[in-house]
Every structure is written in structure tokens, then in C-alpha cells.
């Protein structure tokens, strides 16, 4: 149980960093807007997908795990907690993960074609000690793959 709780806390902190350093940065969002002549190209909502929903699920999950961890922890209580999250979690993660290829491709192309965007991200990445935007955006996909391993330890 402790490993699930601490792992989810670490994951949540990484999502908060993504939110603070990128998603809440108006300049970042502006860079994701299609060029004026790029009608039909994906904008921020299509590129970032349902990352807000993923972050909301993670926050609720950490809160529930905290209350469970601080109380009496039993295997039935852990599985009882996980069932509603897993049902909702998988739907949200499937939606998010189905968008990751497009997301990664667009960001790579924008970096290649827009030197200002590339410099902007370089500055952010240096401030984050080398962690790049794409590593933050791929975290939900990695997380969903790690979850069965964590659950098997309970």
C-alpha cells in the first residue's frame, strides 16, 4: 500500500509541474495555437487532449489513498477504493493514450519549424533540470502501464 501511495504522490507532483510550467503558461498555449493559415490543424485542446481529466483523477486518487493510508489499511479496502477509480481511470487514460502519437508528432514538428517555440521549451527544460515537455506528456501512458505492477505488490 505504501508503495502505491508514494508512487501516486510522486506522479501527482510531476503532473503539477506539467500544469504549472506548461499548461498554465499562456505563452505555451499560444505557441500551440495553429498558424493563421493553418486552418484545420490541431490546437491546444486537440494536442493536450484530456490531460485535465487525468490530473483531476490523479488528485482524487491521491486524496483517497491518503485517507486510506492514514486509517486502517486492509486489502479489501484497497481493492474497494481502486474499483471505481479503475473503471473511470481506464476510460480517461484510453482517451489520453490514443492521442499521444499525434501529440508527440505535433510538438516535435512545432519545435523543428518554430525556432521561438524551440527556444521557449529549451528555457523551460533547463529550468526543470533537463526534463522535457514530451517526457511530462508521456507520463500518463507510462503510469497506466505501471499500475498493474504496483497493484500486484498489494
N, C-alpha and C positions, 0 to 999 in steps of 0.2 A: 504494500500500500504506500509506504513511504516513497518508494522509487517513482510510482505513478504520480504522486502529489508533487514531488520536487521537479520531476521532469516536465510536468504540465506548467508549473510555475515558471520554469526557465523558458519554455516555449512561449508562454504568455508575455514574458518580458521582451522576448525577441519581436513578437507581434507589436508590442507597444513601441518599440524602437522603430519599426517599419512605419507605424502610424505617425509618430512624432517627427521623424526625419524626412519622410517622403509624402505620405498620404495627406497630411495636414499642411503641407507646404504648397501654397498657391502657385508658386513658380513651377514646381514639379508638375502640378496638374495642368498648368498652361502649356508646358512642353509636350504633354500627351495629347493635347487637342490637335485634330487634323489641320493641315495647312489649308489656307483659304481655297486653294484649287483642288484639295484632296477630298472632294465630296464622296461620301460612301465609305471612307476609311474609318477604322475604329477610333473611338475617342476614349477618354479615361474610363468610362463605365464599362466599355467592352474589354479594354485591356486589363483592368484590375478585377473584373468580374465581381464575384460576391465576397470579396475579401472582408468587407464589413460584417457580413454574416458569420464568417469563420472567426473573426475576432470576438464577436459577441458570444458565440458558442464557447470559445475558449475561456472567456471571462466567467461565464456562468459555471462552467465545468470546474475551474479552479476554486470558485467560491463554494461550490458543493463539496468538492474534495477537502477543502479546508475545514468545513463544518464536520464532515465525516471523520477526518483525521484527528480533530480536537476532541471528538466524542469517542464512543465505544466503537471500535472498528472490528467488524466481522465480515467474513466472506460473503454471506447473503446481503449485508448492507452495501458492500462494494458492487456486487452484481446488480442489486436493485437500483443503485444510483446510475450505473452505466447503461442500463437498458434504454431509458428514454433519450439519453444523450446519443447513444449509438444509432438509434433509429433516425433522429434528426441530423446527427453528425454526418452519417454516410450520404444522405441526400445532398447536404450542403457541400461536402467535400467532393462528391462526384461532379457536381456543377463546377466547382472551382478547378478541379484537376483536368476536366475536359477542355479548359481554356488555357492551360499552361503553355502548350506548344505555341499557340498564337501569341500569347503574352511575351514569351521569351524571344520569339522571332521579331515582333514589332519593336521591342526595346533594343535588340541588337541592331536592327536596321536604323532606328532613330539615332542611336549612338554613332553609327557609321556615317549617316547622311547629315547630321546636325552637330557641327563642332561645339556649338554653345551648350547643347544638351549634354554632350560627352564631357565637357569641362565641368559643367554643373554636377554631374554624377561623380566625376573624379574627386571633386572637392568634398562631396558628401562621404564618399568612400574613404578618403583619407581621414576625415573626422571620425569615422567609425572603425578606424584601425584596419582598413582593408576589406571589411565586409561590403559586398556589393549588393545593389538593388536586386539583382536576379537571385542571389542566394537567399534574400529575405522572402522573395515571392515564391520560391520553390519549397519553402519550409512546410506549408500545409500538406503538400504531396508527400514529403518525407515523413511528416507526422503521422499521417494515416497509415503508412507502411510500418511505422514503429509501434503503433498502438497494440497490435496482437502480441508482440514480444513483451511489452510491458504487462499486458493482462495475463500472459502465461506465467509471470512471476508471482501473481497473487495466489 
